[in-house]
Amino acid sequence: MIGLRVNVGSHNAAKLEAVRLGLGPFFERLELTACDVEGGVSDQPLGFDEIVTGARNRAIGSFGLGNCDLAAGIEDGLVPVAQLPTGYVNLGCCVLYDGNQAAYGFSSGFEYPPTCVSDATGFPRAPIGAAFDRLIAHRPQAVGDPWRSNVGHLTRGLLSRADYGSHAVICAWVRFLHPDLYERAGGASS
């Protein structure tokens, strides 16, 4: 394909860059439009259902705004994993939607520090980003950090939030790359 117009269900710069990094290698031209749509889930999603629902709502909502070939929704959250010391892993989900089918991809996962997880999974749920910001505010290496993301801090800049999110975008794109290998994945409800 030569060009693709993509509505992205967020104004978050890292999410927009994740879509650009994930889809850019497949197209000569990529036009991204940031869209004001809600995920319809908690500010701190917990579990696969909330994460996937938020990403799907963002993709379908931004596609509905028109003037695009494809829409992308990205949502991160915590998924329970009993074997982990904190009991949770952070994962990102990307849903790509073309008006006919939705495709799903996920990022790799990582554990947040225990105090952040406690804040994010307690009552009331606090967004883990705010808890993490409080935790690292006193650390000298956090000042002026060019990565300015949680995963960026935790990996000492090796993995930016955009790079992290791009993996989910690429994995969602697999279904569109190989339609002959996958049954058509219905519309908005898939």
N, C-alpha and C positions, 0 to 999 in steps of 0.2 A: 504494500500500500504506500501511496505517496504522502498523503496528509490525513490528519485526524483531528477533529474538533472534540475536545473533552470538557464536559462540565464537571467540576470537582466540588463535592459537597462540603466545602470548608473555605475559610479565608486564611487558615493557618499556613504560613510560609513553608514549614517543613513538610506538610502533607502535599502541598502543591509541587514542591521539589521532588518528593517521593514519586508522584505520578509522572513527572517529567523524566526522572531517572529510570523509572520502570518501563515506560512505554517508548521513550525517545529512541532507543536503538532500533525499533521496528519501523520507524517512519522518517521520511525526509523532512516533513514539517509536522509539528505538533502544536496545536493552539489550545491553551488551557484557559478556562474561565472559572474563577472562584465564585461559588454560589452560596447564598445565605439560606441554608436549610438545617433543620435540627435532626439530631439522631433519634430523638424520642426515647432516650434511655437516661439513666442516672448520670450525673456528672462524673461519677466513678463507677463505670460498668464492672459488674462481677459475673463471671461465668461466660461460657461460650454463647449462650442464648442472647444475653444482653449485648455482647460485643458484636456478634453477627447481625443482630437486629439493628443496632445503631449504624453499622456500615451499610447495610441494605437500605435503610431508610434514607440515608444521605445520598446514596447512588440513585435510587428511584426518584427522590425528591428533586435532585439537581437535573436529572434527565427530563423531568416534567416541565422544567423551565424553558426547554426547547433550544433550538439553534446549536445542536451538537449531534455527533455520530455515536458518542459513547459517554457514559457518566461513571464517575468513580466516587466511592465512599470509603473512608478509612476511619476505623474506631479501634482504640486500644483499651485494654482492661486487664483485670486480674482473673486468672482461672485457678480454681482449687486443684492442688496436687498434693495429696496426703503425704507422700514420701519426702517432700521438701521441708527443710527446717522451718520456713515461714508459713508453709501450707499453701503458698500461691506462686504462680509464675505470671509475669506480664507478657501478653501476646497482643499483636496487632492483626486486624483483619481488613482486607480490601475486598470490596465488591465492585465489579465492573458490570454495567448494565447497558444494553443496546436497544432497549425498548421491547425486545422479544425474549431475551434470556439474561440470567444473572450468573456470573462466574465468581468463585470465591477463592481467595488465597490468604495465607497466613505468614506472619513474620516468624523469626526465631523467638525464643522466649528467654527471659532472664528474671532473676529474683531481685526484688528491692530489699533494702535493709529492713530488719524486723520492725523497727519503730514506725516506719512509713506504712508497712503493711497493716499494722495494728490500727493506725489512723484511718486508713482507706477501707478497712473491712468492719470497723466498729460502727456504733450508732451515735450520732448520725455519720454516714459515710462522708469522709473528706477526700477531695481529689488528691490522688497520690502525688501529683506534681507539687502541690502546695506543701505537703508534708516533707517531700524531698528537699524543696527549697529551704525550708526551716532547718533541716538537718545539716545541710552543707554550707549554710550562710557564713559560718565562722571559719570555714576552711580556706586558706590562702589561695590554693590552686583554683578555687571557684571564681575568684575575682577576675573579670575580664576574659573568661573562658570563651573562645570563639565558637565552640560547639553549642553552647547555651541550650543543652537538652539533658534530660536525665540519663539516657543511655550514653550520651557523649561524655558526661562526667564519669559515669561508672566504668567506661572503657578507656578513660584518659584520652579522649578525642579520637580513638581509632574507629569508632562507629558513630556517625551522626544520626540524628533522628530521621533525616531524609533518606539516608542509605538504608537504615533499619526498615523504614516503611516501604522502600522500593522493592524489597524482597517479596512482600505480600502482593504488591501490584504485579510483579512479574509472574508470580505463581497463579494469580487470578487470570492473567492473560493466556495461560497455557490452553485453556478450553477454547479460546477464540483462535489460537494458532493451529490447533488440530481438531477442527470440527468433525473430521472423519473418524476420530477415535472416541468421541463422546456422544452420547445421546443428547438431543436437544434438552437443555435445562429450562423448561417452562419460563414463565414470565416473572412478575413481581413476587409471586408467592414462593418461588423456588429458592 
